[in-house]
Amino acid sequence: MALSEVSLESAEKKAADKVEVTILQEALKQFNGNVKEIVKCLNMPAGAIHMKLNYPPPVEYEQPRLDPQGARGL
């Protein structure tokens, strides 16, 4: 990728994402992998933490599945 193709905005976004992941990884170590404690400490939704760390979401965060006919009973 040529330097001219990299915008300052995208570079800032990538850098911010890396910092955020680093903070979350350190929080995982500090709280022994307890995401609920990280949620309390950082005031961040658990789903966002899982997404940023590329973890599968816990069961309670999975989207409900619709039946093949669409909405239930319609």
C-alpha positions in Angstrom: 0.0 0.0 0.0 1.4 3.3 -1.0 1.7 6.1 1.5 -0.7 8.2 -0.5 -3.4 5.6 -0.1 -3.3 5.9 3.7 -5.4 8.6 5.1 -4.6 10.2 8.5 -8.1 9.2 9.6 -7.7 5.5 8.9 -4.2 5.5 10.5 -5.6 7.1 13.6 -8.5 4.6 13.7 -6.0 1.7 13.4 -3.8 3.1 16.2 -6.8 3.7 18.5 -8.0 0.1 17.9 -4.6 -1.3 18.8 -4.4 0.8 22.0 -7.9 -0.3 22.9 -7.1 -4.0 22.4 -3.9 -3.6 24.4 -5.9 -2.1 27.3 -8.4 -4.9 27.1 -5.7 -7.6 27.1 -4.1 -6.0 30.1 -7.5 -5.9 31.9 -8.0 -9.6 31.1 -4.7 -10.3 32.9 -5.5 -8.1 35.8 -9.0 -9.6 36.3 -7.9 -13.2 35.5 -10.1 -13.3 32.4 -13.3 -12.2 34.3 -15.1 -10.1 31.6 -17.8 -9.1 34.1 -15.1 -7.3 36.2 -13.8 -5.6 33.1 -17.3 -4.5 32.2 -17.6 -2.9 35.7 -14.1 -1.3 35.6 -14.2 0.1 32.0 -18.0 0.7 31.8 -18.0 -1.1 28.5 -20.6 -3.6 27.2 -19.4 -7.2 27.4 -20.4 -7.8 23.8 -18.1 -5.0 22.7 -15.2 -6.5 24.7 -15.7 -9.9 23.1 -15.9 -8.3 19.6 -12.8 -6.3 20.0 -10.9 -9.3 21.3 -12.3 -11.6 18.6 -13.8 -13.8 21.3 -17.1 -15.7 20.6 -19.9 -14.0 22.5 -21.3 -15.7 25.6 -24.5 -17.5 25.0 -26.7 -14.7 26.5 -25.4 -12.3 23.8 -26.3 -14.4 20.8 -29.0 -13.1 18.5 -32.3 -15.1 18.7 -32.9 -17.0 15.5 -36.1 -16.7 13.6 -37.9 -19.7 12.2 -37.7 -20.2 8.4 -41.2 -18.5 8.0 -39.8 -15.2 9.4 -41.3 -13.7 12.5 -42.9 -16.2 14.9 -46.5 -16.8 14.2 -46.8 -14.4 11.3 
